[in-house]
Amino acid sequence: MSCNQKTPCAEATSLREKEYETVYIRKPAGVCQLCEDFSARESVKPVAVMCCEGSCLRGEIARRASNILCHSLLPGKTVRVCLGGAFTKDTGQRALVRNAPLVIAMEGCFLKCATRMMQGVLEGLEPEVVVADSLIDFNRDLFSVDEMPEEEIARHARDVAAEMAARLEEQAPAAARAACSACS
């Protein structure tokens, strides 16, 4: 007997159970109109940035770097996605990720939680993954945000954001050149 999609064999089921978790999330009774309006306004931006929302030091640096990138360095090009909203309901925030020409996952660490979460609800999603802690030099034995001075956390977040802004600015001229050569 072979496995097929309608009647999975025990081996395939066991493999799925080892590799995947099943999560049941209660659907919301309504939507936040402020969030939907924001999503509609921001949907014209070419880069959606979703990020780690972890409470550890690495997650905090990724979160702050994402905010700096989207709200200070490249506000006309990037939109900061609410990971919770995008993951838990199929409304505007998820549409930002689904429809953006480029999706960046600013991850705090190698676990890549934001990427894995969104791949669970958007089949085929392949964001550009940036592991923020790989872009900075710090004491790797630190875990909690209270183990590093605030000024150092802020500096690391600015450095990561600046690195990502530079990468995005480098990609833009290359993409524009490719589009122009295709037109001629």
C-alpha positions as CSV (number, residue, x, y, z in Angstrom):
1,M,0.0,0.0,0.0
2,S,1.4,3.4,-0.9
3,C,0.7,6.7,0.8
4,N,-1.4,9.3,-0.8
5,Q,-2.8,12.6,0.3
6,K,-6.3,11.2,1.1
7,T,-5.1,8.3,3.2
8,P,-1.7,9.0,4.7
9,C,0.2,6.0,5.9
10,A,1.4,5.8,9.5
11,E,5.0,6.5,8.4
12,A,4.1,9.8,6.8
13,T,1.9,10.8,9.7
14,S,4.7,10.1,12.1
15,L,7.2,12.1,10.1
16,R,4.8,15.1,10.0
17,E,4.3,14.9,13.7
18,K,8.1,15.0,14.2
19,E,8.6,17.9,11.9
20,Y,5.5,20.0,12.5
21,E,3.3,21.3,15.3
22,T,-0.4,21.7,14.9
23,V,-1.8,24.9,16.3
24,Y,-5.4,25.9,16.6
25,I,-5.9,29.6,16.8
26,R,-9.3,31.0,17.5
27,K,-10.5,33.3,14.7
28,P,-11.1,36.9,15.8
29,A,-14.7,38.1,16.0
30,G,-13.9,41.2,14.1
31,V,-11.0,43.3,12.7
32,C,-9.1,46.3,13.9
33,Q,-10.0,49.0,11.4
34,L,-7.0,51.0,12.3
35,C,-4.8,48.1,11.4
36,E,-6.7,47.5,8.1
37,D,-6.4,51.1,7.1
38,F,-2.6,51.1,7.9
39,S,-2.2,47.9,5.8
40,A,-4.1,49.4,2.9
41,R,-2.0,52.6,3.0
42,E,1.3,50.8,3.3
43,S,0.6,48.1,0.7
44,V,2.3,50.2,-2.0
45,K,5.7,49.8,-0.4
46,P,8.0,47.3,-2.0
47,V,9.5,45.8,1.1
48,A,7.6,44.2,4.0
49,V,9.6,43.6,7.2
50,M,8.5,41.0,9.6
51,C,10.6,40.3,12.6
52,C,11.3,38.3,15.7
53,E,9.3,39.5,18.6
54,G,11.2,37.6,21.2
55,S,11.8,39.0,24.6
56,C,15.4,38.0,24.7
57,L,18.3,40.3,23.9
58,R,18.6,39.0,20.3
59,G,14.9,39.5,19.7
60,E,14.9,43.0,21.2
61,I,17.8,44.0,18.9
62,A,15.9,42.6,15.8
63,R,12.7,44.3,16.8
64,R,14.3,47.7,17.3
65,A,16.4,47.3,14.2
66,S,13.2,46.6,12.2
67,N,11.5,49.7,13.6
68,I,14.5,51.9,12.9
69,L,14.8,50.5,9.3
70,C,11.1,51.0,8.6
71,H,10.3,54.2,10.5
72,S,13.5,56.2,10.3
73,L,16.0,55.0,7.6
74,L,13.7,53.8,4.7
75,P,10.2,54.8,5.6
76,G,9.2,55.3,1.9
77,K,10.3,51.8,0.9
78,T,9.6,49.6,3.9
79,V,6.6,48.6,5.9
80,R,6.8,47.1,9.4
81,V,4.5,44.1,9.7
82,C,2.7,43.1,12.9
83,L,3.8,39.5,13.2
84,G,1.0,38.6,15.6
85,G,-1.6,40.0,13.3
86,A,-0.1,38.5,10.2
87,F,0.2,35.1,11.8
88,T,-3.2,34.8,13.6
89,K,-5.6,36.2,11.0
90,D,-5.8,36.4,7.2
91,T,-6.4,40.2,7.0
92,G,-4.3,43.2,6.0
93,Q,-1.1,42.4,7.8
94,R,-0.9,39.0,6.2
95,A,-1.7,40.6,2.9
96,L,1.3,42.9,3.3
97,V,3.6,39.8,3.6
98,R,1.7,37.8,0.8
99,N,1.9,40.7,-1.7
100,A,5.1,42.5,-1.1
101,P,7.7,42.1,-3.9
102,L,10.3,41.6,-1.2
103,V,9.8,40.2,2.3
104,I,12.5,40.5,4.9
105,A,12.5,38.4,8.0
106,M,14.6,40.1,10.7
107,E,15.3,37.2,13.0
108,G,16.9,37.5,16.4
109,C,18.7,34.2,16.2
110,F,19.1,30.9,14.3
111,L,15.7,29.6,15.3
112,K,14.1,31.9,12.7
113,C,10.7,31.9,14.5
114,A,9.1,34.7,12.4
115,T,10.0,32.9,9.2
116,R,8.7,29.6,10.4
117,M,5.5,31.1,11.7
118,M,4.7,32.9,8.5
119,Q,5.6,29.9,6.4
120,G,3.0,28.0,8.4
121,V,0.2,30.3,7.1
122,L,1.7,31.3,3.7
123,E,2.7,28.3,1.7
124,G,5.7,28.9,-0.5
125,L,6.9,32.0,1.4
126,E,10.6,32.5,1.1
127,P,11.6,35.7,2.7
128,E,15.1,37.2,2.7
129,V,16.2,36.0,6.2
130,V,18.5,38.3,8.2
131,V,19.8,36.8,11.5
132,A,20.5,40.0,13.4
133,D,22.8,38.5,16.0
134,S,25.1,37.4,13.2
135,L,25.6,41.1,12.1
136,I,26.9,42.3,15.5
137,D,29.7,41.5,17.9
138,F,28.6,40.9,21.5
139,N,29.0,38.6,24.4
140,R,27.1,35.5,23.2
141,D,26.7,34.3,26.8
142,L,24.1,37.1,27.4
143,F,20.4,36.2,27.0
144,S,18.2,38.7,28.7
145,V,17.7,42.4,27.8
146,D,18.7,43.3,31.4
147,E,22.2,41.8,30.9
148,M,23.3,44.5,28.4
149,P,23.3,48.2,28.9
150,E,20.5,50.1,27.1
151,E,22.9,52.2,25.1
152,E,24.6,49.1,23.8
153,I,21.3,47.5,22.8
154,A,20.3,50.7,21.0
155,R,23.7,50.9,19.2
156,H,23.5,47.3,18.0
157,A,19.9,47.9,16.7
158,R,21.1,51.0,14.8
159,D,24.0,49.0,13.4
160,V,21.8,46.2,12.2
161,A,19.3,48.6,10.7
162,A,22.0,50.6,8.9
163,E,23.4,47.3,7.4
164,M,20.0,46.4,6.2
165,A,19.3,49.8,4.7
166,A,22.6,49.7,2.9
167,R,21.8,46.3,1.5
168,L,18.4,47.5,0.3
169,E,19.8,50.6,-1.3
170,E,22.3,48.4,-3.2
171,Q,19.6,46.1,-4.4
172,A,17.4,49.0,-5.7
173,P,19.9,50.2,-8.4
174,A,20.6,46.7,-9.6
175,A,16.8,46.0,-9.9
176,A,16.3,49.3,-11.7
177,R,19.2,48.5,-14.2
178,A,17.7,45.0,-14.8
179,A,14.2,46.5,-15.5
180,C,15.7,49.2,-17.9
181,S,17.7,46.6,-19.8
182,A,14.6,44.5,-20.2
183,C,12.7,47.5,-21.7
184,S,15.3,48.1,-24.4
